[in-house]
Amino acid sequence: MNSINSGTRPLSASFSTPPSEETKRSLRDRNSVKTDEQSRMGASSVRQVEPQIHLPQADNNSSHASLSFLSRAVANFTSSVSWLLENRLGVAKRVGQELLPSQILPWWTGNFPPEGADFPDLSETHKLAETLSQARAADSRRPRLTVPVTLGSGSIKLKGAICYPPGWNPEDKSSCIVFHNPNATVLSRMLLPGGNLEPGLAPGKLQSAENCPVLLYDYRGTGLNEEALRGATYETVVQDGQTAIECALANYDFVTVVGTSLGGGVATVALARHLAAEENQGDITRVKLVSHDSFTTTSRVVRPDIPRLADWVGWLVGGHIDAEAAMRELLDKDVGIIVLNQADDLVIPLGARMSELIGPFQDHPNVFCREFQQGHHGYLSQDMVAYLDEANEHFRHSRP
């Protein structure tokens, strides 16, 4: 794949698009030439260019072999203990299933979506994957508005898509939006059948407001990445969020990190983790966060009346995303923050809303926070969009 990278971050965090037909032909020609050269050189010549490996004598290196065996045993034991702690002896995977019903409901019901419920249909994802794999535009002179990408950072690889606004030059790397999905929602739900952003949903409205590309992806175990991981946990969704953020920062000068509902918590924690690393301190002025209809902690969404006990139990079973602590870290770093919550939200109750935490900080020049009276959970109303425009105008003038 051809990596797309702005040069501001290492290539280990980058996203790639499928190679063009011209690139494929070039690779085939190169491989053909290499094969011809090897056939002319002969098999012995090919073997000569391989590095020679000298095996150590057993008598002289027995102590080294013992140490090597011991170090591998210790590493395996430490890795196993770490996995058990992170996954709470497997309980975290069971709790994680409750987190992502778009992943598990087909297994429970055998019918997706179940009667009377409105969840993503897996066939939507399959159709989207087929659409993205084809050259949509018959006229090759017109760039596609939506192209598939692969987000990679370390061992994590995520399939996603980048959606350009009409008239946008793909070579323009000035800014982009990274959108983190709410619960029970996958990428295919946010695109029209042709592959363009649905204008009535949050990513489409955000693109209209900021006029820049939107990077979308599915958490491992869902949507386009349903085969990437069996049994997503609260930790894996945050890791996925951090991967998406790092890939966006590797390719764009300025990144707006956005999350709705569950995605708001994922975006907040993932961004705080990225900025906690000393080598990423320069990214503080390259990002802003938009938390939409989100929470302080996942545990308080369940029991806002007993917050401390809820947080402890949530941590104990591996079902705790602590967006409050992460948000406080971002406040200390003077990151640009916009928090939008519904006042009558039936999903995120009082005692668990991010707006309750951020409200007292509204006098801070980099903080915008408001609750809105109209709309339902996860809906980005026109009043919210107008408030976003006001905040974005402030950040545009204050950006160095």
Sequence and secondary structure as in RCSB ss.txt:
>XXXX:A:sequence
MNSINSGTRPLSASFSTPPSEETKRSLRDRNSVKTDEQSRMGASSVRQVEPQIHLPQADNNSSHASLSFLSRAVA
NFTSSVSWLLENRLGVAKRVGQELLPSQILPWWTGNFPPEGADFPDLSETHKLAETLSQARAADSRRPRLTVPVT
LGSGSIKLKGAICYPPGWNPEDKSSCIVFHNPNATVLSRMLLPGGNLEPGLAPGKLQSAENCPVLLYDYRGTGLN
EEALRGATYETVVQDGQTAIECALANYDFVTVVGTSLGGGVATVALARHLAAEENQGDITRVKLVSHDSFTTTSR
VVRPDIPRLADWVGWLVGGHIDAEAAMRELLDKDVGIIVLNQADDLVIPLGARMSELIGPFQDHPNVFCREFQQG
HHGYLSQDMVAYLDEANEHFRHSRP
>XXXX:A:secstr
 EEE  SSS TTEEEEE   HHHHHHHHHHHHHHHHHHHHH HHHHHHTS       HHHHHHHHHHHHHHHHHH
HHHHHHHHHHHTGGGHHHHHHHHH HHHHHHHHHSSSS TT     HHHHHHHHHHHHS   SSTTS  SEEEEE
EEETTEEEEEEEE  TT  TT  SEEEEEE  TT  GGGGB TTSSB TTSHHHHHHHHH S EEEE  TTSGGG
TTT SS  HHHHHHHHHHHHHHHHHH SEEEEEEETHHHHHHHHHHHHHHHSGGGGGGGGGEEEEEES BSBHHH
HH TTSHHHHHHHHHHTT   BHHHHHHHHHHTT EEEEEEETT SSS TTSBHHHHHGGGTTSTTEEEEEESSS
 TT   HHHHHHHHHHHHHHHHH  
